[in-house]
Amino acid sequence: MPRLTTLLGIGSGSLYAAFGSKDGLYAQALKRYCDDLLADLDRDLRAGSDIRTVLRQLLLTMVTADVADPERGCLLVGAATERAAHDSTVEQVRVTMTAMESVLTEALRRARTRGELEDEFSPVEAARFLTTFIQGIHVMGQAHTDRAFLESAVAGALRVLDRGLTPFGHPLPDLCERQSND
């Protein structure tokens, strides 16, 4: 701790006091993590021209990181699962997930405009699927799932997105419509 406070320029004071409290330190660390996560996601999605290649590389990079160090985990997943009683943490997670969905939606819209995706393809629905799937990769990584399993999951997810079909080959049902009729 003394080395960390010196590196941060806090001097001999308390690390928590420098951020107002232990929760203040956590909130700042989570915000920075989320900001960096979103900036990296946006950068990676703009890096290539073909959305399929970019998504595949992005997801496999996550798999590689999670398999290499499963204890590292994902601060966003930890915040969502371990701090659900803290309103400010829940709000930061919600804001970040919404922003992640927006970044993915825009990348998918750009791909559709370039003709890489069918006009009927829903960038919003696919982005929501990917946002959820990405968090699932991190959870499975923390569960020490092996690389082959995670790579197979990525391949399956990309096939589902590519065809706009469920893994069983049937069109995805309109769940909102079905729920409104029940």
N, C-alpha and C positions, 0 to 999 in steps of 0.2 A: 504493500500500500504506500509506503513512503516514496518508493521509486515512481509509482504511478502519479502520485500527487505532485512530485517534482516535475515529471515530464509534462503534466498538464498545466504547470505554472501555478499550482494552488499553494505551494509552499508547505508550511507546517499545519495548515488548517485541515479540517475534516473534509474528506471527499464528498460526503453527503451534504455538509453545510454549504459547499460551493454550488450545489444544485438545489438548495432549499430543503431537501430531505432525501431519504432513500428512494421514495416514490418519484421525486423530482429527477433524480439521477436515472432511474429506470425509464421514465417518460422521455427524457432527452435521448437516451441510448436507443430506445425503440423508434423514436421519430427519425433519428439519423439512419438507422438500419432500414427503415421503410423508404425513406427518401432515396437512399443509395440503391435499394432493390428496384424501385420504379425507374430510376435513371438508367440502371444497367439493362433492365428489361427493354426499355424504349430503344436504347442504343443497339442492343442485340437484334431486335426486330427490324431495325432500319439497315442493318449491316449487309444483308443480302437481298437479291432481287426476287428469288423464288421462295414463297411463303412456306412451302412444304419442307424445303431444305433448311430454312432458318428455324422453323419449329422443331424439326427433328434434332438439329444440332443443339438448340437451346435446351430441350428436354434431356438429351443424352448428357449434356454438360452437367445438368443438375443431378442426374443419376450418378455420374462419376464422382462428383463432390460428396454426395451422401454416402456412397459405398466406401469411399476413401476414409471418411471420418464421421461415422454415424453418431458419435457422441456430440459432435458439433451442433447438429440439429438446425432448426430454423427458428429464429427469434419470433417471427410472426406467428408460426404455428404454436409455439410455447405461449405467447401472449393470448392467443385465442382460446387455448385449452386450459391454461393454468391461472389466468387472471380475469376470468369472466365476471367476477364480483366487483371489479374496478371499472367504474364507468368511463374514466378517461382512457384506459387501455382498450376497452371494447370499442370506443369511438375511433381510436387510432387504427385499430384493426379494420373496422368498417370502412373508414376513409381510404385506407391502403388497398383493400380488396376492390373497392369501387374504382379506384384509380387504375389498378392492375387490369380490371375488366375493360376500362376505357382505352388503355394502351393497346391491349390485344384486339379490341374491336376495331380501332383505327388501322392497325396493321392488316387485319383481315379485309377491311373495306378497301384499302389500297391494293391488296392482292386481287380482290374481285374486280376493281377498276382496270387492272392490268390484264384481266382475262384469265387469271389463274384459278378462279373459283366460279362456279355456276351462279347465274343471277339469282336463283332461288335460295342460295346458301345464305343463312342468317349469321352475319358476323357477331351479333350480340349473343345469340344462343351458343355459338362456338366459343366465344370469349368466356362466357360463364362456365362452360364445360372445362375449358383449359385452366381457368382460375382455380376451380375445384380440383382438377386433376393434378396441377402443380403442387398444391398443398398436400394432396395424397401421396405424391412421390416423396415429399419430405417426411411425412409420417412413416411411410413404409421403410425409408432409409434409416430412421431412428429405431425401427424394429429389427434392424440388422438383416433386412431382406437381401437376398443375393442379387448380384448384377444381372444375371440371366433373367430372373423374374421381372426386374424393373425394366430391362430393355424390351422384353416381350410385352409388357404393359404399354410402353411408349409406342411400339409398333402397332399394337391393337388400337390405341387411341388415335393414332394418325390415320389408320384405315377407316375408322368410324368417321372421323372428320372428313376424310377424302371422299367418301361415298355419301355422306349425309345419312347413313343408315345405322341401325343398331347392329351389334355384332351378329345378330341372328338373321340379318338380311331383310328385315321389314322396316318400312318407314317409321320414324319416331312418331309416337302418338302425340296429339295436341293435348297435353295434360291439363292445361288451363281450361280448355273447352270441356273436357270430361268432368273436371271437378265442378264446374258451374252447372252441369246437368244433374249432378248427384244430389 
